[in-house]
Every structure is written in C-alpha cells, then in structure tokens.
Amino acid sequence: AQTVTQSQPEMSVQEAETVTLSCTYDTSESDYYLFWYKQPPSRQMILVIRQEAYKQQNATENRFSVNFQKAAKSFSLKISDSQLGDAAMYFCAYRSARGTYKYIFGTGTRLKVLA
Amino acid sequence: EPEVTQTPSHQVTQMGQEVILRCVPISNHLYFYWYRQILGQKVEFLVSFYNNEISEKSEIFDDQFSVERPDGSNFTLKIRSTKLEDSAMYFCASSERGISYNSPLHFGNGTRLTVT
C-alpha cells in the first residue's frame, strides 16, 4: 500500500525568506501524481502545485516550486519570498495514475510565517 | 472562481442519531468525493461517486455510511447511526475528470461533526 510521510509537523519562516517542506512517499508504481495542498485557517484545502511522475522537470507555480526526486521518492515544496498569507497547514498527497480515485495524504506540516 | 460549498459548517449530534452532510460540487464536475479528517490526524478517503454510483470506497465506509446525489446539484453523505469515533471534519470534493486524467480535487470548507 502507498504511504505519504511528512516528517515536519511544524515549520517557521521569516517573512520574505525561503522555506522547504519535506514529503516522502512509498509506492511500487511508476505512474502517479503528486500534489501539495494548502489548508489555511478558514479550512478549505486549496491546490498549490502538482507533478506528474513521468515528467522529469520540476513543477513551478509562481513562488512555489517542487523538488521531485523519483528514485528517492521525495517531493519537497519550496516557498520563496514567504508571505504572511502563506501561513497554513500544507498537505502532500499521492494518487495512482491508474485504477483508483483515492488520494493518499500525509499528516501535514503547519507553516508559520513570522513578520 | 466556482467553489464547492458544504452545509452545515458545524453539526452536533447525539450518538446513535442519523446525520446528513450536504455538499454542492462545482457545476461542471463529474466526480465527487468525501474525505474526513479526525482532529490532528491524516485526511482520509471515504468514497468516490460518479454517474450516480459509488466508484470506490475505503474500509472506513461501512454500512453505516451512504452517499446520494438526490438532484442535479447536491451530493450528500449520510451516517445512519453515529458513533463517537465519527467525530471529525468531513470534506466534500469534486473533480472535473476521474482516474485517467490528472484532475485535481477541489475541496469544500468542511463540516465539523461532533458526536456526543
């Protein structure tokens, strides 16, 4: 069975600085998708960025980028120029590319942004 | 931007009572989901729904749970006889496409269910 591990329950970053959130996963599949979701205090989870496993190029969305290391099964999220609005719970998620609708989430990392 | 909406935001019920959680998915989405998050724990998959039937369910989704799309807009989760361990945040989600396409989930704000 696939698992997703986020080893950092909480992280802090100074405003305007860069922070990296870690995520590792375990799977025997070669075709899958990875996601980072953000859950602000208002509770709605919002997609931050996604990566297809067959793509070697790391995904980037404005200040958010990932470091996808397929062999190491690692999918970290880098937030550059951190802003107060980035404070939230961040969830890493995995989904197989075939045969299932199920997303598997990690336990989340709470990011605090310090002014 | 269209959103998934959930009602109520907070539901308190007594153990053994039936509860219905309601969701309005994004209008052009075809796939619907329920997830739950027990306080401090992982977000867990419960069920997916497509074309008016369950397409996949987890081991959590036992006979006490059911889902329905009673009309063209609502998607509901019913728990027939609630237990204390059903206390959690329940998230509805929808997606435009299903398993064969990289189609991200769009989540609602959640319903916090408290069973006393």
Chai-1 contact restraints between the chains, C-beta under 6 A:
chainA,res_idxA,chainB,res_idxB,connection_type,confidence,min_distance_angstrom,max_distance_angstrom,comment,restraint_id
A,Y33,B,N102,contact,1.0,0.0,6.0,A-B,restraint_1
A,R43,B,N109,contact,1.0,0.0,6.0,A-B,restraint_2
A,R43,B,G110,contact,1.0,0.0,6.0,A-B,restraint_3
A,Q44,B,F107,contact,1.0,0.0,6.0,A-B,restraint_4
A,Q44,B,N109,contact,1.0,0.0,6.0,A-B,restraint_5
A,M45,B,F107,contact,1.0,0.0,6.0,A-B,restraint_6
A,L47,B,P104,contact,1.0,0.0,6.0,A-B,restraint_7
A,R50,B,P104,contact,1.0,0.0,6.0,A-B,restraint_8
A,E52,B,N102,contact,1.0,0.0,6.0,A-B,restraint_9
A,Y101,B,S48,contact,1.0,0.0,6.0,A-B,restraint_10
A,Y101,B,S55,contact,1.0,0.0,6.0,A-B,restraint_11
A,Y101,B,E56,contact,1.0,0.0,6.0,A-B,restraint_12
A,Y101,B,I99,contact,1.0,0.0,6.0,A-B,restraint_13
A,K102,B,F45,contact,1.0,0.0,6.0,A-B,restraint_14
A,F105,B,K42,contact,1.0,0.0,6.0,A-B,restraint_15
A,F105,B,V43,contact,1.0,0.0,6.0,A-B,restraint_16
A,T107,B,K42,contact,1.0,0.0,6.0,A-B,restraint_17
